[in-house]
Amino acid sequence: MDLIVVMKSSAAGDDVHRVVDRVSELGMKPHISKGEYRTIVGAIGEKTPQAQEQLEQLPGVDQVMSISEPYRLASREFHEADTILDIKGIRIGGPHVNIIAGPCAIESRDVLFDVGQAVKDAGAAILRGGAYKPRSSPYSFSGMGREGLELLKEAGEHLGMPTITEVMDPRDVEAVYDYADIFQVGARNMHNFNLLLEVGKTDKPVFIKRGIAASVTELLMSAEYVLSQGNHRVMLCERGIRTFAEETRYTLDVSAIPVIQGRSHLPVFIDPSHAAGKRDLVPPLTLAGIAVGAAGAIVEVHSCPDRALCDGPQAVLPKNFVRLMEQIRQIADIVGHRVTQWGEGSHPADPLGK
């Protein structure tokens, strides 16, 4: 059974270090979470019968409790406050709303740069673009690979935007690390535990999409794989689950947003594009997600969707994305959140989000 060691508000740094050392001596793995008023030390691993009693006696310790959830580091028991990430000046989580936008797949330099400029001008914070595209058919366009990564990096630097792209294989982690700012783990790879462990060993943010047949608990357990390796810069994404409904590609589980937020401190996004599969449904689904408190949305935008090599029917036109961003700002304001975009300045992030 894992433990949470809650330090007193008056505890000194030496008190925390003493607890960390003792946790290690007990054969457990320590994880520090610094809140606004208190520090919590997670003790992960099998405990000895005397572990809780011994830790309670250390100077500066207020109380020691058992963690009830199977996902230890992702739970609010371990870290009560919302985790807020800082990615190149972009604040993600808490009251901040950020929109990730761009083409589904990187097809050419012109399309990527044109769409990138359009979504930035409209207020998007992060540029998306797939270099490696997992497809249902082996005959479909599967991305430009390394050339696509090079174009994405060039576009991000030119536009001054952080970038996100999908990584599909543990062997590609190093390459994607060199070219993109955020790893995206797609729905098909949510249970690819070797991949999760590999990105968990890096210091770059990881964006995990919920699988089409995965429960909320399973999604949080996938996040736990990344967190367990020391990478606390994790974001989650609800992208639709498979149901009996045939009117959309998948059913966007909007209720998953507040459910996850009640259980976990990690930021939660929505993916209305892949859930709907139809561009006219993307705006209302996006607004629904923002209304229930999502940290943002990842939206596919294309300047000529009828010629797109990947998921053209769900791509929003740039002119319609401008209108969508206006509506997102209105909804975010109503629920007490705020849309931010790159260039508004960096602020100290949550200790877990550094």
DABEL-V773598 format. One line per field, one symbol per residue. ss: DSSP state (A for helix, B for strand, O for the rest). burial: 1 if it has 16 or more other C-alpha atoms within 10 Angstrom, else 0. A space follows every 10 residues. Layout:
ss->???
burial->???
This chain:
ss->OOBBBBBOOO OOAAAAAAAA AAAAAOOOBB BBBBOOOOBB BBBBOOOOOO AAAAAAOOOO BBBBBBOOOO OOOOBOOOOO OOOOBBBOOB BBBOOBBBBB BBOOBOOOAA AAAAAAAAAA AAOOOBBBOB OOOOOOOOOO OOOOOAAAAA AAAAAAAAAO OBBBBBOOOA AAAAAAAAAO OBBBBOAAAO OOAAAAAAAA OOOOBBBBBO OOOOOAAAAA AAAAAAAAOO OOOBBBBBOO BOOOOOOOOO BOOOAAAAAA AAABOOBBBB OAAAAAOOAA AAAAAAAAAA AOOOOBBBBB BOOOAAAOOO OAAAOBOAAA AAAAAAAAAA AAAAOOOBBO OOOOOOOOOO AAAO
burial->0111111100 1000110011 0110010111 1110100011 1111001000 1100110011 1111001010 1111111110 1111111011 1111111111 1111111000 1110111111 0111111111 1111000000 0111100111 1111110011 1111111100 0110011011 1111111011 1100111111 0101111111 1100010111 1111111100 1111111111 1100000111 1101011001 1011111111 1111111110 1110111111 1111111111 1110100111 1111111100 1101101111 1100001111 1100000011 0111
